[in-house]
Amino acid sequence: MKKLLFILFGILLFAQPIYAQTKTITGTIISTTDNLPLPGVSVLIEGTSKSTVTDLDGNFSITANENDNLVFSFIGFATKTIKVTEKTSSLNIQMKEELNTLSEVVVLGSTVRATRKELGNAVTSIKAEDLVKAQPGGLSTALQGKIAGAQVSQNSGDPAGGFSIKLRGTSSILGSSDPLYVIDGVVLNNATTNVTNLNVSTGNSNMQIGQNRSADINPNDIQSVEVLNGGAAAAIYGSRAANGVVLITTKKGVAGETRYTFSTSLTSNTIRKKVDINRSNKQFVNASPALFPIQGNPASPTTVNVLGRDLETRTIDVQRYDYQDDIFNTGIGTDTYFSAQGGDEKTKYFASLGYLTNEGIVKNTDFKRAGAKIRLKHDFNSKLSASMGLNYVNSSSNEKPDGNVFWSPINAINITNNTYDINQRDANGNLLAVDPGRINPLSIIETFKIKQNTDRIISDLQLNYVPFKNFNADLIFGIDNYNQRGNVYIPRYPYAPVNPTYYNDGYVSEATNRVVQFNNDLNLRYVWNINEEWKATTFGGYNIQTYRDNFAAIEGRNLKPFVETINAFNTLIPGSPSASQSRYNLWGYYLQETIGYKDKLYVTLAGRQDASTIFSKDNRSQFYPKASLSYVLSDEPFMKNIDNVITTARLRASWGKSGSLTAIRPYARFTNYSTGTLLGNTTFTIEGFKQGNLDLKPERSATYEIGGDFGFLKDRLNLSFSYYNADIEDLLLPVQLAASQGATNTIQNIGQMNNKGFEVNLKYDVIKKENIHLDFFVNYSSNRNKVTGLPQQRFKLDSNLAGAPVFVEMNRPIGIFYGTYFARNADGSLLLTPSGYPQTEKGDVNSGTPQRDASGQPTGTILNKEIGNPNPDYIISFGANFNYKKFGLSVLFDGVQGVDVFDADYRTRQGVGSGTLVTQELNGELPRGYIWSVYNVEEFRVVDGSYLKLREISLNYSFGKLNSFFDDLTITASGRNLISWDNFTSFDPETNSGGQSSVAKYNFGTVPIPSSYSLALKFQF
């Protein structure tokens, strides 16, 4: 009996449809909106993996059998299905534009697809043309303002500055809140590894500064992006899906004559806003010009005592300078791209070359990226096909210190009294000294050499097998391999004195980081059309991922003359050289079942079992379930009477668990030791006095979501909304130990956090005619974060050079600022000293209650409280698209509101004498000593970081077919980050000196984001 079943199964598995008539179907697809051809439409034989896409003229060709169903799908258009009959040979198809169509196919995993109506949660889809309208240099830039519920922040204006993407708020305290990136089935590593800022101390924070590797992805190669910011990916990606998933599909080949695309653009980068500085021709008399005007003096008839310090009131005449003109310049960038796509019914190919150069607004900084990509697909027969992708990227950068150090170009402006001509030189052409102990900003610009180079290969091999109709198996092998190298050279300064902590005797460093990440995925799908009313879709499979990295670094100072390489040092920096390795494996398998009834009601149940070697055998295996419901209300008979008003309506709900593995590195569960010597003998001490913990397990998130999608006025007005609630548990947090336990700290799963909020997407097609189209759109989201579990009421998370008091506190949002604050009257006004100065609040430190003496002045101990919240009240983006014949115009605004930033730069400028408050104090608009009275109050440094930016504007003209050779020429003029409406006290409220940190938000010498203007030409032939 077993043998008979085996033979029957084999017949089913390998049987060919020998009685079906095979024929080649050709056709053209156009849009009903403007009658223009649609390139890139997917043409799929239903129940198989055999497919093609339309070329630039909307043409396609595919070999099919009689009775096959051809499925035509394209983002933003209603999917159409046409059955192949005996008479079918040529098709002319019109596709209807429906931006929120429920039949649209979306990507849920490496090769997992589903229609939007089947999903119980929201998925954001972005088309290729929407990504590159304003000539973005990288993937993250292209995503800004285009994802509901996402806060996409550019943390630095450096040409290769890092980006952060938070989908529905902060989801980890020690780990990353960035989503998982998957490109063509390859799990990408988007880590931030510091190879050029080794001399920047990260304290005990999760500060992540420098480039993250999304900078390597060329947006011109992308066909579409799907963003899963709910439980949609829980089954497929399990322990990696807590922060959401960004699924990137790149361009592929098409059958037909080879088509070529060539584009080139020229970009100008300028500083968007300069900070206001002191331009008074006076300064207060002092023996030392440093720390002006808060420097104390001996008491005399010309001094005034303010809060215990005697300050000089006399002034002298000086000349002041604006160093910003010496630091910033106009950077020029180019982006050149060439691609070819074509093939026949059996083999299709896509190949591209790209080269980008981008100069920064800080002089002598730039970023370059060169890449080559090829993608091949071959159909061996009607059952088996294979595809292969290979993407090589080389990126390099010339950098300057970017925040978090006193010798960055921006901080050199902030910490130097602007009474020095920094361009003065001695007879040998050497720059002269400025403020005592400081560095001349031009020394950094002209002599610091900081370089970073990355070689990266992203490759995949995919096999698709269709043994019988409605069943397919996809096997994926993916690899992400890159090598980073950073070199830093800081020469000896030709002037003295310079603070020794700024490396007055010179500094060199070299660091390398090699990462190899491999993933192997198997996805199985079977569609069972039970009858005309019921349909079952089964997904199953497994994922295996391995990760390996090797990091090595060496630092030295006290340099030899004329040598600029790592061999230049005479003295090693303590703790150098250093090296580390990280290795872990991750594996899991999943099963998902979707039951559909009458194509209007869908129920999905799924589960995934995951394991990771980051954790011990007893805790590494975790189960992640998921359930969802989708109900197309508009398909009910009672809705037909109002379909002119409510055209489409769908209600959805989902619940799922997912995890995060980023909070700790491999081996963190072990007690690690450092070696040393004592009396000539080798000793071992606990590294960082941190005790291991073998009971650690992954952080977990349980999220439920409810929402709906509605189309009004024949789908001209589309509305989607979602409400979500995510309970995050088992957060990994540092815990203090008694010294008697042999260590002072450890890590435990003791934290809990909650994110809840809602998202609204609205789009209105005001005009939809053949030659004119105008639409408006709005994306709005609000997230409320609350820490619900801690081992104590609060603790300080971040120790940073900016002095930002970043705390975690029970029942408060993550990363609040907790510090000293101003004493105030009952009406909220400042309570001044008898001499008329603001002052710090005092009182009972145990209860936190302010106290007053008999004269109504503060008394007791200096108090602390929450003084700021870096989490936004809401995120918004809105804009419009207008097309008239061959003209196109698009505008995008985005911003965040209710954000507080700890602005260390603003306070420092006042202290050294270059700030605008100094001007007011010199002119008598503020009393002498006002700056000293507020200088040490931490609340003084917390400022409003809300902003609304004109993020993108683009104007293009398409000439269409020029002649028999050129199919199209498009000219585009665009701009990015052109205007910012904000009240920020320094350069840019969007940047973050904490880099890609999940929680830290402060400003300390980071390069501002430039305004960019581009002119681009795109030829298609």
Secondary structure as GFF3:
##gff-version 3
##sequence-region A 1 1021
A	DSSP	alpha_helix	2	14	.	.	.	ID=ss1
A	DSSP	beta_strand	22	31	.	.	.	ID=ss2
A	DSSP	beta_strand	42	45	.	.	.	ID=ss3
A	DSSP	beta_strand	51	53	.	.	.	ID=ss4
A	DSSP	beta_strand	59	65	.	.	.	ID=ss5
A	DSSP	beta_strand	69	74	.	.	.	ID=ss6
A	DSSP	beta_strand	77	83	.	.	.	ID=ss7
A	DSSP	beta_strand	90	95	.	.	.	ID=ss8
A	DSSP	beta_strand	105	107	.	.	.	ID=ss9
A	DSSP	beta_strand	113	115	.	.	.	ID=ss10
A	DSSP	three_ten_helix	116	118	.	.	.	ID=ss11
A	DSSP	beta_strand	123	127	.	.	.	ID=ss12
A	DSSP	alpha_helix	128	131	.	.	.	ID=ss13
A	DSSP	alpha_helix	139	143	.	.	.	ID=ss14
A	DSSP	beta_strand	150	154	.	.	.	ID=ss15
A	DSSP	beta_strand	163	167	.	.	.	ID=ss16
A	DSSP	beta_strand	180	183	.	.	.	ID=ss17
A	DSSP	beta_strand	186	188	.	.	.	ID=ss18
A	DSSP	three_ten_helix	213	216	.	.	.	ID=ss19
A	DSSP	three_ten_helix	219	221	.	.	.	ID=ss20
A	DSSP	beta_strand	222	228	.	.	.	ID=ss21
A	DSSP	alpha_helix	234	237	.	.	.	ID=ss22
A	DSSP	three_ten_helix	238	240	.	.	.	ID=ss23
A	DSSP	beta_strand	245	250	.	.	.	ID=ss24
A	DSSP	beta_strand	256	271	.	.	.	ID=ss25
A	DSSP	beta_strand	282	284	.	.	.	ID=ss26
A	DSSP	beta_strand	303	306	.	.	.	ID=ss27
A	DSSP	beta_strand	309	312	.	.	.	ID=ss28
A	DSSP	beta_strand	315	317	.	.	.	ID=ss29
A	DSSP	alpha_helix	324	327	.	.	.	ID=ss30
A	DSSP	beta_strand	331	343	.	.	.	ID=ss31
A	DSSP	beta_strand	347	359	.	.	.	ID=ss32
A	DSSP	beta_strand	366	379	.	.	.	ID=ss33
A	DSSP	beta_strand	384	399	.	.	.	ID=ss34
A	DSSP	alpha_helix	409	414	.	.	.	ID=ss35
A	DSSP	alpha_helix	441	447	.	.	.	ID=ss36
A	DSSP	beta_strand	449	468	.	.	.	ID=ss37
A	DSSP	beta_strand	471	490	.	.	.	ID=ss38
A	DSSP	three_ten_helix	500	502	.	.	.	ID=ss39
A	DSSP	beta_strand	507	529	.	.	.	ID=ss40
A	DSSP	beta_strand	534	559	.	.	.	ID=ss41
A	DSSP	three_ten_helix	566	568	.	.	.	ID=ss42
A	DSSP	beta_strand	569	572	.	.	.	ID=ss43
A	DSSP	beta_strand	578	597	.	.	.	ID=ss44
A	DSSP	beta_strand	601	612	.	.	.	ID=ss45
A	DSSP	beta_strand	622	632	.	.	.	ID=ss46
A	DSSP	three_ten_helix	633	635	.	.	.	ID=ss47
A	DSSP	three_ten_helix	637	642	.	.	.	ID=ss48
A	DSSP	beta_strand	646	660	.	.	.	ID=ss49
A	DSSP	beta_strand	673	678	.	.	.	ID=ss50
A	DSSP	beta_strand	681	686	.	.	.	ID=ss51
A	DSSP	three_ten_helix	687	689	.	.	.	ID=ss52
A	DSSP	beta_strand	690	691	.	.	.	ID=ss53
A	DSSP	beta_strand	699	712	.	.	.	ID=ss54
A	DSSP	beta_strand	717	736	.	.	.	ID=ss55
A	DSSP	three_ten_helix	739	741	.	.	.	ID=ss56
A	DSSP	beta_strand	745	768	.	.	.	ID=ss57
A	DSSP	beta_strand	772	789	.	.	.	ID=ss58
A	DSSP	beta_strand	794	798	.	.	.	ID=ss59
A	DSSP	beta_strand	806	809	.	.	.	ID=ss60
A	DSSP	beta_strand	816	820	.	.	.	ID=ss61
A	DSSP	beta_strand	842	844	.	.	.	ID=ss62
A	DSSP	beta_strand	849	850	.	.	.	ID=ss63
A	DSSP	beta_strand	861	862	.	.	.	ID=ss64
A	DSSP	beta_strand	864	868	.	.	.	ID=ss65
A	DSSP	beta_strand	874	884	.	.	.	ID=ss66
A	DSSP	beta_strand	887	897	.	.	.	ID=ss67
A	DSSP	beta_strand	900	903	.	.	.	ID=ss68
A	DSSP	alpha_helix	904	912	.	.	.	ID=ss69
A	DSSP	alpha_helix	916	922	.	.	.	ID=ss70
A	DSSP	alpha_helix	930	935	.	.	.	ID=ss71
A	DSSP	three_ten_helix	938	941	.	.	.	ID=ss72
A	DSSP	beta_strand	942	944	.	.	.	ID=ss73
A	DSSP	beta_strand	947	958	.	.	.	ID=ss74
A	DSSP	beta_strand	968	982	.	.	.	ID=ss75
A	DSSP	beta_strand	1002	1003	.	.	.	ID=ss76
A	DSSP	beta_strand	1010	1020	.	.	.	ID=ss77
###
